[in-house]
Amino acid sequence: MRQRISFRSISLKQFLISTVLPILVLFLALTWYDTRQSFRYTQEVYSGTLATGAGALESSFSELEQISFTPFLYSDVLATMLMMHNGFLLPNAARPDYLDLSRLETEYTLLLTKMLHSSQQNVISISFYPFGDGNGSCFSIHRDTAGISYSAVEPSYVQHLYDYTKPYGSRAVFMTLQPQEQAAQVFSLLRVIKDYDSGKELGVLRIDAQTKELCATLDGVDHTTNGCLVLTDGNGSLIYQSGQKKENLTYTTQTCPVGTEGWTLSLSTAMEDFQVSNLGSVWIIFLVTLLAYVSAFLLYRHRSANTMASLDSILYAIQQLQEGNLSYHCQVKDDQELRQIANALNETGQKLDQLIHRESEARAGRFRAEYLALQSQINPHFLYNILNGFIALNRMGERQLLEQSIRHLTKLFRYICSNSDTATVAQEADFIIQYLELQKLRFDDRIEYQVEVEPSAGEVHMPKLLVQPLVENCVVHGMPGDDETIHIQLRAYLTSDTPEDTTLILEIADDGVGFDPGAATSRVGLANVTQRLSFFHPDSRCDVQSSPGQGTVVRLTVPISQCVSEETGKEENHAYSNCR
């Protein structure tokens, strides 16, 4: 009773250790994935919002650009600018008689004034700074005054405007005024005006507009509570800002170019705002994960109790077999795989009991009885180790591996306990696979194996359990030390010089510690195989190649005989001469 309680407590601890960490990792992974997806969606939404604001700014800039095209659309306006370039409109300047400068000036004023007042934006003024003889002057049309106003400017300022627009050629470029130039916050469109015919640069056209009217289009752009929307010009000067970044928060920023080169609209989103909004999803994931863990724990408790009881019963049955009580009947409930093992143990005990009585009653059938006993015998110590390994797997919560190992042992027992004393090479190879899988459980996967059976060789009938002692020798005697791995290979194939002369070749090789071939007969398994092989076919041969540290190769050569099956009436290939 004390041992059973210990098993259960250790198994519970192993379950908790093996499940808490995966559940925690699952929770964190789901939370991270949900947060990432939600954040990605939010970023896409705000990216669309940013694009909408940038589009509104582009519309405003486009309207100003349309006004700047006026000199290229109206010849009178361009002619007037040419006169300004030549200095004819300067105060006290000589005016050629052949030019109707008064008419040109009037048309210029009327047209630009109309463009200024028809604009949807609050355009302040339209100014022209001529080059050439008119350099140092400025001709302006203001919203709140009538006619053209003239003012003198420093030629260096005109050069400054030209240098700012020069990289852009004839394209429009936007800039912001310095505070000393204008009390109100103003931004300007600049464009170099060229003469159609000569290609001469006449001057710089400047259109001033209030920044607040431009920024009014951004007031409807939404952002998070701690977010920030910023518009800067080509010099990095701040034009518009909605919201303020906080030093203790983490931000992700999206940018979008607007207007001309250098103007940027950026939207900064605080990660903390998003985390607060995503808290509900995190709680849902946590509750679902917790529910899954509780369900797994309850299922484990139910299955573990039944498994522990079944394993205790099987272990007790093995102890009875070790003590010679072959009549003990093992009973297992609820677990189908373990119940199959218990039934196999019961059948094995019964068969062993029958064989012992048969041996005592019929000395004449000694060889036959020994063969049947060998086929039906189970090494209780081997089973005890295997089942203790099952207990370890159950403690660690390796339910899938435990069930797989139980199936291997069930197949092993089913093969051993079958009534026939023969089997096909393919069946024998499958038995070896089940045997090695269980041995891998015992030796912590220090065994690697390879089984190769030709299709034609797999159909040949041979003595059952002929190869198992040789494979067992590889495991028991060939296993290297220091946690090294042994590689075992089983090959089965047919060779023939003529169709009537066919031979079955069975090769068992390992890369273990090896041994002296002269002492091979001292090994019970090898001597047993040699004796049984000669019993079934006198022309068979067993060759051993081995040396210390170089591994071992055992080669069984068995002639094939054709026999008629008593069950099917068909001819079958048998690896023994006295077919019966």
C-alpha positions in Angstrom: 0.0 0.0 0.0 2.8 2.4 0.9 4.5 1.8 -2.5 1.3 2.4 -4.4 0.8 5.8 -2.7 4.4 6.7 -3.5 3.8 5.8 -7.2 0.7 8.0 -7.3 2.4 11.0 -5.6 5.4 10.9 -7.8 3.2 10.5 -10.9 1.2 13.5 -9.8 4.4 15.6 -9.4 5.7 14.5 -12.8 2.4 15.4 -14.4 2.4 18.8 -12.9 5.9 19.5 -14.0 5.4 18.1 -17.5 2.1 20.0 -18.1 2.5 23.3 -16.4 5.3 24.5 -18.6 3.7 23.5 -21.9 0.4 25.1 -20.8 2.3 28.3 -19.8 4.1 28.3 -23.1 0.8 27.7 -25.0 -0.8 30.6 -23.1 2.0 33.0 -23.8 2.1 31.9 -27.5 -1.6 32.4 -27.9 -1.5 35.8 -26.1 1.5 36.9 -28.3 -0.3 35.8 -31.4 -3.6 37.5 -30.5 -1.8 40.7 -29.5 0.2 40.7 -32.7 -2.8 40.1 -34.9 -4.8 42.8 -33.1 -1.9 45.2 -33.3 -1.4 44.5 -37.0 -5.1 45.2 -37.6 -5.0 48.4 -35.6 -1.9 49.5 -37.5 -3.7 48.9 -40.8 -6.7 51.0 -39.6 -4.5 53.9 -38.5 -2.5 53.6 -41.7 -5.7 54.1 -43.6 -6.5 57.1 -41.4 -3.0 58.5 -42.0 -3.5 58.1 -45.7 -6.8 59.9 -45.6 -5.2 62.9 -43.8 -2.3 62.9 -46.3 -4.9 62.9 -49.1 -6.6 65.9 -47.7 -3.3 67.8 -47.5 -2.5 66.8 -51.1 -5.8 68.3 -52.2 -4.9 71.6 -50.5 -1.4 71.6 -52.1 -2.9 70.7 -55.5 -5.2 73.8 -55.4 -2.2 76.1 -54.7 -0.3 74.4 -57.6 -3.3 75.1 -59.9 -3.0 78.8 -59.0 0.7 78.8 -59.7 0.0 77.6 -63.3 -1.8 80.9 -64.1 1.3 82.6 -65.9 1.6 79.6 -68.2 -2.1 79.6 -69.1 -2.6 83.4 -69.7 -0.2 85.2 -72.1 -1.0 88.6 -70.6 0.1 87.5 -67.2 3.4 86.1 -68.6 3.9 89.3 -70.7 3.4 91.4 -67.5 6.0 89.3 -65.7 8.4 89.9 -68.6 7.9 93.6 -68.3 8.6 93.3 -64.5 11.8 91.4 -65.4 12.9 94.1 -67.7 12.2 96.8 -65.1 9.5 98.6 -67.0 7.0 98.5 -64.1 9.4 99.9 -61.6 8.6 103.4 -60.2 10.1 106.2 -62.3 11.2 103.7 -65.0 11.2 104.6 -68.7 8.3 103.0 -70.4 8.4 102.2 -74.1 5.6 103.9 -76.1 4.8 100.8 -78.0 3.7 98.8 -75.0 0.3 99.2 -73.5 1.7 98.6 -69.9 -1.5 100.0 -68.3 -3.6 97.3 -70.0 -1.2 94.5 -69.2 -1.1 95.6 -65.5 -4.8 95.8 -65.3 -5.3 92.3 -66.8 -2.6 90.9 -64.6 -4.3 92.4 -61.5 -7.8 91.4 -62.4 -6.9 87.8 -63.2 -4.7 87.1 -60.1 -7.2 88.8 -57.8 -9.9 86.5 -59.2 -7.7 83.5 -58.6 -6.9 84.6 -55.1 -10.5 85.2 -54.1 -11.9 82.1 -55.8 -9.5 79.8 -53.9 -11.2 77.6 -51.2 -8.2 78.1 -49.0 -7.4 81.3 -47.2 -4.7 82.5 -49.6 -3.1 85.7 -48.2 -1.2 87.0 -51.2 0.3 86.3 -54.6 3.8 87.8 -55.1 6.3 87.9 -58.0 10.0 88.5 -57.5 11.6 89.3 -60.9 15.2 88.7 -62.0 17.1 90.8 -64.4 16.6 94.6 -64.3 13.7 94.2 -61.9 15.7 92.4 -59.3 15.3 93.8 -55.8 11.6 94.4 -56.2 8.4 92.6 -55.3 5.0 92.9 -57.0 2.2 91.6 -54.7 -1.6 91.2 -54.8 -3.1 90.9 -51.4 -6.6 89.6 -50.3 -7.4 92.7 -48.3 -6.1 95.3 -50.7 -6.9 96.3 -54.3 -4.4 96.5 -57.1 -0.7 95.7 -57.3 1.5 96.7 -54.4 5.2 97.4 -55.0 7.9 96.9 -52.4 11.7 96.9 -52.5 13.5 93.8 -51.2 17.0 92.8 -50.8 18.5 91.1 -53.8 19.9 88.5 -51.4 16.4 87.5 -50.4 15.4 86.9 -54.0 18.5 84.8 -54.4 17.5 82.9 -51.3 14.1 82.1 -52.8 15.8 81.1 -56.1 18.3 78.8 -54.3 15.5 77.1 -52.5 13.6 76.3 -55.7 16.6 75.6 -58.0 16.9 71.8 -57.2 13.3 71.4 -58.3 13.5 73.2 -61.7 10.1 74.4 -62.8 8.2 72.3 -60.3 6.4 73.8 -57.4 8.0 73.6 -53.9 6.6 74.5 -50.5 8.3 76.2 -47.6 7.4 77.9 -44.4 8.1 81.5 -43.5 10.3 82.5 -40.7 8.6 84.2 -37.7 10.3 87.6 -38.4 8.8 87.7 -41.9 5.2 87.2 -41.0 3.4 87.4 -37.7 0.8 84.8 -38.6 1.9 81.2 -39.2 2.2 81.0 -43.0 3.5 78.6 -45.6 4.3 79.4 -49.2 4.4 77.8 -52.6 7.4 78.8 -54.8 7.8 78.3 -58.5 10.3 79.6 -61.0 8.6 81.3 -64.0 10.2 80.9 -67.5 9.5 82.8 -70.7 7.9 80.6 -73.5 10.0 81.8 -76.3 13.4 82.4 -74.9 13.4 80.0 -72.0 14.7 82.8 -69.8 13.9 82.6 -66.1 11.8 85.7 -65.3 11.5 85.3 -61.5 10.0 83.5 -58.6 6.2 83.3 -58.1 5.3 83.0 -54.4 1.8 82.1 -53.1 1.3 82.6 -49.3 -1.5 80.8 -47.4 -2.4 80.5 -43.7 -1.1 77.3 -42.1 -4.1 77.0 -39.8 -6.4 76.6 -42.9 -4.1 73.8 -44.1 -4.0 72.1 -40.7 -7.8 72.3 -40.3 -8.0 69.3 -42.6 -6.1 67.2 -40.0 -8.3 67.9 -37.1 -10.5 65.0 -38.0 -7.7 62.4 -38.1 -8.2 60.0 -35.2 -5.4 58.6 -33.0 -5.2 56.8 -29.7 -5.4 58.5 -26.3 -1.7 58.9 -26.0 -1.0 59.1 -29.7 0.5 62.0 -31.6 -0.1 63.4 -35.2 2.7 65.6 -36.5 3.2 67.6 -39.8 6.7 68.9 -40.5 8.1 70.8 -43.5 11.3 70.2 -45.5 13.4 71.9 -42.9 12.1 69.8 -40.1 10.0 72.7 -38.7 6.8 71.8 -36.9 3.7 72.8 -38.8 1.0 70.9 -37.0 0.8 68.6 -33.9 -2.2 66.9 -32.3 -1.4 65.1 -29.1 1.9 64.9 -27.2 4.3 62.0 -26.7 5.0 60.9 -23.2 8.5 59.9 -22.2 7.5 56.8 -20.2 5.5 55.2 -23.1 6.6 53.1 -26.1 5.6 54.3 -29.5 5.4 52.9 -33.0 5.4 55.5 -35.8 4.0 55.5 -39.3 5.0 58.2 -41.8 3.6 59.5 -45.1 5.2 62.1 -47.5 2.9 64.9 -48.5 3.1 67.9 -50.8 6.6 68.4 -51.9 9.8 66.6 -51.0 10.6 66.8 -47.3 7.1 67.4 -46.0 6.1 64.5 -43.8 2.9 63.5 -41.9 3.6 61.1 -39.1 1.3 59.2 -36.7 2.7 57.8 -33.5 0.7 55.1 -31.6 1.4 54.2 -27.9 1.8 50.5 -27.4 0.3 50.9 -23.9 -3.0 52.1 -25.3 -3.3 49.0 -27.4 -2.4 46.7 -24.5 -5.2 48.1 -22.4 -7.7 47.6 -25.2 -6.5 44.0 -25.8 -6.8 43.0 -22.1 -10.2 41.3 -22.6 -8.8 39.0 -25.2 -5.9 38.0 -23.0 -8.4 37.1 -20.2 -10.4 34.9 -22.5 -7.3 33.1 -23.6 -6.3 32.6 -20.0 -9.6 31.2 -19.0 -9.7 28.8 -21.9 -6.2 27.6 -21.2 -7.0 27.1 -17.5 -10.1 25.1 -18.4 -8.0 22.9 -20.7 -5.5 22.3 -18.0 -8.1 21.4 -15.4 -9.8 19.0 -17.8 -6.4 17.3 -18.6 -5.7 17.0 -14.9 -9.0 15.4 -14.1 -8.6 13.0 -17.0 -5.1 12.1 -15.8 -6.3 11.3 -12.3 -9.0 9.0 -13.6 -6.7 7.2 -16.1 -3.7 7.1 -13.7 -5.7 5.4 -10.9 -6.8 2.6 -13.3 -3.4 2.2 -14.8 -1.6 2.0 -11.4 -3.9 -0.7 -10.2 -3.5 -2.7 -13.4 0.3 -2.4 -13.3 0.3 -3.5 -9.6 -1.7 -6.6 -10.5 0.6 -7.5 -13.4 3.8 -7.0 -11.4 2.3 -9.4 -8.7 1.6 -12.0 -11.4 5.1 -11.8 -12.6 6.4 -12.3 -9.1 4.2 -15.4 -8.8 5.7 -16.7 -12.1 9.2 -16.1 -10.7 8.3 -18.1 -7.6 7.0 -21.0 -9.7 3.3 -20.5 -9.2 2.3 -21.1 -12.8 -1.4 -21.5 -11.9 -1.9 -17.9 -10.7 -4.5 -16.1 -12.7 -4.0 -12.3 -13.2 -7.1 -10.1 -13.5 -7.0 -6.5 -14.9 -10.0 -4.3 -15.4 -10.8 -1.2 -17.5 -7.5 -0.9 -19.4 -7.7 -2.8 -22.7 -3.9 -2.9 -23.4 -2.9 -4.0 -20.0 -5.7 -6.6 -19.9 -4.2 -8.1 -23.1 -0.8 -8.4 -21.3 -2.5 -10.0 -18.3 -4.2 -12.5 -20.6 -0.9 -13.2 -22.3 0.7 -13.8 -18.9 -2.1 -16.2 -17.9 -1.8 -18.1 -21.2 2.0 -18.2 -20.9 1.7 -19.6 -17.4 -0.7 -22.2 -18.5 1.5 -23.2 -21.5 4.5 -23.4 -19.2 2.6 -25.6 -16.8 1.5 -27.9 -19.6 5.0 -28.1 -21.1 6.5 -29.0 -17.8 4.0 -31.8 -17.3 4.5 -33.0 -20.9 8.2 -33.1 -20.4 7.8 -35.3 -17.3 5.4 -37.6 -19.0 7.1 -38.0 -22.4 10.9 -38.2 -22.3 10.8 -39.5 -25.9 9.8 -36.1 -27.2 12.6 -34.2 -25.5 13.7 -32.1 -28.4 10.2 -31.2 -29.4 9.2 -30.3 -25.8 12.4 -28.2 -25.4 11.5 -26.3 -28.5 8.0 -25.6 -27.4 9.1 -24.5 -24.0 11.6 -22.2 -25.6 8.9 -20.6 -27.7 6.5 -20.2 -24.8 9.0 -19.1 -22.2 9.0 -15.5 -21.0 11.8 -14.0 -19.0 10.0 -12.6 -15.9 13.0 -10.4 -15.1 12.8 -8.9 -18.6 9.1 -8.3 -18.1 9.6 -6.9 -14.7 12.1 -4.3 -16.0 9.8 -3.4 -18.9 6.8 -2.9 -16.7 8.8 -0.8 -14.3 9.7 1.3 -17.3 5.9 1.6 -18.0 5.5 2.9 -14.4 8.2 5.5 -15.1 6.4 6.6 -18.3 3.2 6.9 -16.4 4.8 9.0 -13.7 6.1 11.4 -16.4 2.7 11.7 -18.0 4.0 10.1 -21.2 0.6 8.5 -22.0 1.1 8.1 -25.7 4.5 6.5 -25.3 3.2 4.2 -22.6 0.3 3.0 -24.7 2.7 2.5 -27.7 5.0 0.4 -25.5 2.1 -1.7 -24.2 1.1 -2.5 -27.7 4.6 -3.6 -28.5 4.6 -6.0 -25.5 1.1 -7.2 -26.4 2.3 -8.1 -30.0 5.3 -9.8 -28.5 3.2 -12.0 -26.2 0.7 -12.8 -29.0 3.6 -14.0 -31.2 5.1 -16.1 -28.4 1.9 -17.7 -27.3 0.7 -18.6 -30.8 0.1 -22.4 -31.2 2.3 -22.8 -34.2 6.0 -23.6 -33.8 6.9 -22.0 -37.1 6.5 -18.5 -38.5 7.4 -16.6 -41.7 10.6 -14.6 -41.8 8.5 -11.4 -42.0 6.7 -12.4 -38.8 9.9 -13.2 -37.0 11.3 -9.8 -38.2 8.2 -8.0 -36.8 8.7 -9.8 -33.5 12.3 -8.6 -33.4 11.1 -5.1 -33.9 8.7 -5.3 -31.0 11.4 -6.8 -28.8 13.9 -4.1 -29.7 11.4 -1.3 -29.1 10.9 -2.6 -25.6 14.6 -2.9 -25.1 15.0 0.7 -26.2 12.6 1.6 -23.4 14.8 -0.2 -20.9 18.1 1.2 -22.1 16.9 4.8 -22.6 17.0 4.7 -26.4 20.7 3.6 -26.5 19.7 1.0 -29.1 19.3 1.8 -32.8 18.3 -0.9 -35.2 17.6 -1.6 -38.9 15.5 -4.5 -40.2 15.7 -5.3 -43.9 13.7 -8.3 -45.3 13.4 -9.0 -49.0 9.8 -9.7 -50.0 10.7 -13.1 -51.4 12.5 -14.0 -48.1 9.7 -12.7 -46.0 7.3 -15.5 -47.1 9.7 -18.3 -46.1 8.6 -20.4 -43.0 11.3 -20.9 -40.4 11.5 -22.0 -36.7 9.9 -19.4 -34.5 12.1 -17.5 -32.0 15.3 -18.5 -33.9 16.7 -15.0 -34.3 15.6 -13.6 -30.9 18.5 -15.2 -28.8 21.0 -13.7 -31.2 19.5 -10.3 -31.0 19.4 -10.7 -27.2 23.1 -11.4 -27.2 23.7 -8.2 -29.1 21.8 -6.3 -26.4 23.0 -8.1 -23.3 26.7 -8.9 -24.3 27.4 -6.3 -26.9 26.1 -3.1 -25.3 29.0 -0.6 -24.9 29.5 1.4 -21.7 29.5 5.1 -20.9 26.0 5.6 -22.3 27.1 4.8 -25.9 24.7 3.6 -28.5 24.7 0.2 -30.1 23.5 -0.3 -33.7 21.9 -3.6 -34.6 21.1 -4.7 -38.1 19.0 -7.7 -39.2 19.0 -8.8 -42.9 17.1 -11.6 -44.6 17.4 -12.5 -48.2 17.5 -15.5 -50.6 20.4 -16.7 -52.7 20.3 -19.4 -55.4 22.7 -21.0 -57.9 19.7 -22.8 -59.5 15.9 -22.6 -59.1 16.0 -25.8 -57.2 18.9 -24.7 -55.0 17.7 -21.8 -52.9 19.2 -20.7 -49.6 17.9 -18.4 -46.9 20.5 -16.0 -45.4 19.9 -14.4 -42.0 22.5 -11.9 -40.9 22.5 -10.3 -37.4 25.2 -7.6 -37.0 26.1 -5.1 -34.3 28.9 -2.6 -33.6 29.1 -3.5 -29.9 32.1 -4.6 -27.8 32.6 -7.8 -29.7 34.1 -11.1 -28.3 36.4 -14.0 -29.1 34.7 -16.3 -31.6 36.4 -19.2 -30.0 34.3 -18.7 -26.9 31.0 -18.5 -28.9 29.8 -21.9 -27.8 29.9 -20.8 -24.2 27.0 -18.4 -24.9 23.7 -20.1 -24.2 21.8 -18.2 -26.9 24.2 -19.0 -29.7 24.6 -22.7 -28.7 20.8 -23.0 -28.5 20.3 -21.5 -32.0 23.0 -23.8 -33.5 21.3 -26.9 -32.0 17.8 -25.9 -33.1 19.1 -25.0 -36.6 20.7 -28.4 -37.0 17.6 -30.1 -35.8 15.5 -28.6 -38.5 18.0 -28.9 -41.3 21.3 -30.8 -41.0 22.9 -28.8 -43.9 22.3 -25.4 -42.2 25.3 -23.5 -41.0 26.0 -20.8 -38.4 29.1 -18.5 -39.0 30.3 -16.0 -36.4 32.7 -13.1 -37.1 33.8 -11.0 -34.2 36.7 -9.4 -32.4 36.9 -7.3 -29.3 35.9 -3.7 -29.9 34.9 -4.3 -33.6 31.3 -5.7 -33.2 29.9 -9.0 -34.1 28.3 -10.6 -37.3 26.3 -13.8 -37.1 25.4 -15.4 -40.4 22.7 -18.2 -40.6 22.6 -20.2 -43.8 19.6 -22.4 -44.2 18.6 -24.4 -47.4 15.0 -24.0 -48.5 12.6 -26.9 -48.9 9.2 -27.0 -50.6 6.3 -28.4 -48.6 2.6 -28.6 -48.9 0.7 -26.7 -46.2 -1.8 -28.8 -44.3 -4.1 -25.8 -43.8 -4.2 -24.3 -47.3 -3.1 -27.1 -49.4 -0.6 -24.8 -51.2 3.2 -25.2 -51.6 5.2 -23.2 -49.1 8.9 -22.6 -48.7 10.3 -23.9 -45.4 13.7 -23.4 -43.8 13.9 -27.0 -42.7 14.0 -30.4 -44.3 11.5 -32.5 -42.3 8.4 -30.7 -43.4 5.4 -31.7 -41.4 
